[in-house]
Amino acid sequence: MRFAEIKRKTGETDTSISFNIDGKGTADIKSGCGFLDHMLTLFAKHGRFDLTVSCIGDTEVDDHHSVEDIGIALGQAFRQAIGDCKGITRYGSMLLPMDEALVCSAVDISGRDYLAFNASFASEKIGSFDTELVEEFWCAFVRNAGVTLHIRQLDGKNSHHVAEAIFKSVARSLAMAAAVCAATADEIPSTKGVLL
């Protein structure tokens, strides 16, 4: 089972995550940020990951610390759960429409953390959630997961739709990249012989 549990406690947040790559898409999300709960629930559903998140953070300041620390912990969980990467597909991509929004994501489970984020939001907030935190979340995830991730918005005016398309697209790209290929189940997909 490709599963991990991460606990992260700082002066700003107390975060616990359990993550199963080979799940059924079940989610129990209590991030303290309503919009992030929504995004992580659909992330789990579209990646078919089982995901539990609990975070008590200083949201009286704003959502920044909670969003970043959940991204860090989820990245650590992904990296731990993927193990030695034996048999994985390694690459995944998804062009995903969400009403008027259209987002492309592409991932390489490479051991090299890099985020190319090319998306913009028409509004500064979605409800009480700062839209700039979408990029902050994926930056934290990538740094700790050790993956290369490209996110590109091709169309979209509604900030909620753009953010939702990003989380759904990345979930499906990650699921595709993490999938085990039966024909190469005993191989590391790299000429180096090692990933991560």
Backbone torsions as a table, in degrees:
resi	resn	phi	psi	omega
1	MET	NA	129.1	179.0
2	ARG	-92.4	91.3	-168.5
3	PHE	-138.2	146.5	176.6
4	ALA	-147.7	150.0	171.2
5	GLU	-124.1	132.2	-178.5
6	ILE	-128.4	134.6	172.0
7	LYS	-122.1	130.4	-178.9
8	ARG	-133.8	119.7	-179.4
9	LYS	-125.1	124.3	177.8
10	THR	-128.7	-176.8	174.9
11	GLY	-71.4	-6.6	-176.9
12	GLU	-114.7	-29.6	-177.9
13	THR	-144.4	158.9	171.0
14	ASP	-128.7	106.4	-169.1
15	THR	-121.2	135.4	173.5
16	SER	-130.3	135.8	-179.7
17	ILE	-136.7	136.5	164.6
18	SER	-120.5	140.1	-170.9
19	PHE	-144.4	126.3	177.4
20	ASN	-122.2	113.2	-179.7
21	ILE	-62.2	-40.2	-174.6
22	ASP	-97.0	54.4	-176.4
23	GLY	-98.6	-157.1	-179.5
24	LYS	-121.9	4.0	178.8
25	GLY	93.5	19.9	179.3
26	THR	-84.8	145.0	-177.0
27	ALA	-141.0	141.8	171.3
28	ASP	-135.3	96.5	-169.4
29	ILE	-115.6	122.0	175.2
30	LYS	-134.2	77.3	-174.7
31	SER	-86.0	-17.0	-172.0
32	GLY	88.1	-5.7	178.8
33	CYS	-123.8	111.6	-174.2
34	GLY	-56.2	-44.3	-178.1
35	PHE	-68.1	-38.6	177.6
36	LEU	-65.7	-35.9	174.2
37	ASP	-55.2	-46.1	180.0
38	HIS	-61.7	-45.8	-178.4
39	MET	-65.5	-41.2	-178.4
40	LEU	-73.7	-29.8	176.0
41	THR	-65.7	-44.7	179.4
42	LEU	-75.4	-27.6	172.9
43	PHE	-59.5	-47.4	178.9
44	ALA	-63.2	-44.4	-178.1
45	LYS	-61.8	-47.1	-174.5
46	HIS	-79.5	-21.3	173.8
47	GLY	-92.1	-7.6	-172.2
48	ARG	54.2	40.4	173.5
49	PHE	-97.5	143.6	168.5
50	ASP	-91.2	125.4	-171.3
51	LEU	-139.2	127.0	172.6
52	THR	-121.3	129.8	180.0
53	VAL	-132.5	130.9	171.9
54	SER	-132.3	126.2	179.7
55	CYS	-141.1	126.5	170.2
56	ILE	-111.0	111.0	-174.4
57	GLY	-129.8	174.1	-178.4
58	ASP	-83.7	59.8	-177.3
59	THR	-69.9	-9.1	172.8
60	GLU	-68.3	-22.2	173.3
61	VAL	-79.1	-65.9	169.3
62	ASP	-173.4	-171.4	-175.4
63	ASP	-88.3	-3.4	-170.0
64	HIS	-56.3	-52.1	-175.3
65	HIS	-63.7	-40.9	179.5
66	SER	-65.0	-45.6	-178.8
67	VAL	-62.4	-46.2	-179.1
68	GLU	-64.6	-45.0	-177.2
69	ASP	-69.6	-33.0	174.1
70	ILE	-67.0	-40.4	175.6
71	GLY	-60.4	-42.9	177.7
72	ILE	-60.8	-50.5	-176.5
73	ALA	-65.7	-38.7	178.6
74	LEU	-67.7	-39.0	175.4
75	GLY	-61.5	-43.1	177.4
76	GLN	-63.1	-40.1	179.4
77	ALA	-65.2	-42.5	179.1
78	PHE	-61.3	-47.2	-177.8
79	ARG	-62.0	-42.0	179.3
80	GLN	-67.2	-42.6	-176.3
81	ALA	-69.1	-33.2	-176.9
82	ILE	-71.7	-19.1	174.3
83	GLY	65.0	-136.8	-177.0
84	ASP	-83.9	1.5	177.3
85	CYS	71.4	12.8	-179.1
86	LYS	-61.8	126.2	174.6
87	GLY	84.3	-5.2	-176.7
88	ILE	-71.8	157.9	176.7
89	THR	-69.0	-33.0	176.6
90	ARG	82.6	-46.1	-177.3
91	TYR	-108.9	145.0	174.8
92	GLY	-153.8	149.1	177.9
93	SER	-150.6	154.7	-179.8
94	MET	-151.4	127.5	170.1
95	LEU	-98.8	112.4	-169.6
96	LEU	-123.1	123.0	175.1
97	PRO	-89.7	142.3	172.8
98	MET	-138.1	90.8	-172.8
99	ASP	55.6	-119.5	-178.2
100	GLU	-80.6	-10.9	-178.8
101	ALA	-87.1	146.2	177.7
102	LEU	-141.2	120.8	-176.1
103	VAL	-129.1	136.5	173.3
104	CYS	-111.7	134.8	172.2
105	SER	-130.0	150.1	177.0
106	ALA	-143.4	136.0	-176.4
107	VAL	-130.4	145.3	172.2
108	ASP	-128.2	116.3	175.7
109	ILE	-81.4	85.7	-164.8
110	SER	-111.6	-17.7	-170.0
111	GLY	87.6	-3.5	179.6
112	ARG	-112.7	118.6	-177.4
113	ASP	-85.4	121.4	178.0
114	TYR	-154.6	132.1	176.5
115	LEU	-122.1	124.0	168.8
116	ALA	-109.8	108.5	-175.0
117	PHE	-114.2	109.2	-179.4
118	ASN	-123.4	77.6	178.5
119	ALA	-146.1	150.7	178.9
120	SER	-137.1	156.9	-176.2
121	PHE	-122.4	136.5	-178.2
122	ALA	-71.1	-23.4	-179.9
123	SER	-122.2	154.5	178.8
124	GLU	-79.2	-20.4	-178.1
125	LYS	-136.6	149.9	166.9
126	ILE	-117.0	103.3	-167.9
127	GLY	64.9	-121.2	177.5
128	SER	-99.7	3.0	-174.4
129	PHE	-89.5	126.1	177.8
130	ASP	-73.3	123.8	-176.1
131	THR	-64.7	-25.2	178.3
132	GLU	-64.5	-16.5	-179.6
133	LEU	-74.6	-15.2	174.9
134	VAL	-61.9	-48.2	177.7
135	GLU	-64.9	-40.2	179.4
136	GLU	-60.0	-40.3	178.9
137	PHE	-61.4	-49.6	-176.3
138	TRP	-70.7	-30.5	175.0
139	CYS	-63.6	-45.5	178.7
140	ALA	-64.2	-41.6	179.2
141	PHE	-61.2	-50.9	-175.9
142	VAL	-60.7	-44.8	-178.4
143	ARG	-59.4	-32.7	-175.7
144	ASN	-97.8	-23.2	177.8
145	ALA	-82.8	-23.6	-176.9
146	GLY	71.5	43.2	179.4
147	VAL	-124.1	156.4	170.2
148	THR	-96.1	128.8	-176.8
149	LEU	-135.9	125.0	173.9
150	HIS	-110.7	129.8	176.9
151	ILE	-125.7	124.1	-178.4
152	ARG	-135.1	122.0	174.5
153	GLN	-84.6	122.5	179.6
154	LEU	-97.8	-23.5	179.1
155	ASP	-162.6	165.0	175.1
156	GLY	134.1	136.6	179.5
157	LYS	-118.3	-30.1	-177.4
158	ASN	-85.4	119.4	-174.3
159	SER	-60.6	-38.8	178.2
160	HIS	-62.2	-44.8	-179.6
161	HIS	-64.5	-40.7	179.7
162	VAL	-63.4	-47.8	179.7
163	ALA	-61.8	-43.1	-179.7
164	GLU	-64.7	-41.2	177.9
165	ALA	-62.8	-36.8	178.2
166	ILE	-62.7	-51.1	-176.6
167	PHE	-65.4	-39.8	178.1
168	LYS	-66.8	-44.1	-178.8
169	SER	-63.5	-46.4	-179.9
170	VAL	-64.0	-40.0	178.2
171	ALA	-57.5	-45.5	-178.5
172	ARG	-70.8	-35.6	175.9
173	SER	-64.9	-44.6	178.8
174	LEU	-63.3	-42.4	179.4
175	ALA	-62.1	-41.6	179.0
176	MET	-64.3	-44.4	-177.9
177	ALA	-69.0	-33.2	-177.5
178	ALA	-84.0	-11.9	-177.7
179	ALA	-62.8	141.0	179.3
180	VAL	-88.0	130.2	178.0
181	CYS	-93.9	120.4	-175.7
182	ALA	-58.2	-36.0	-176.6
183	ALA	-69.0	-24.1	-177.6
184	THR	-125.3	31.5	-172.7
185	ALA	-60.8	-24.6	-178.8
186	ASP	-102.7	11.5	-175.9
187	GLU	-114.2	146.7	169.1
188	ILE	-87.8	124.8	-175.2
189	PRO	-77.8	63.2	177.6
190	SER	-160.1	141.0	176.4
191	THR	-68.0	-17.3	176.8
192	LYS	-73.0	-23.0	-177.7
193	GLY	83.5	6.5	-179.8
194	VAL	-153.2	143.2	171.3
195	LEU	-129.6	154.2	-179.1
196	LEU	58.9	NA	NA
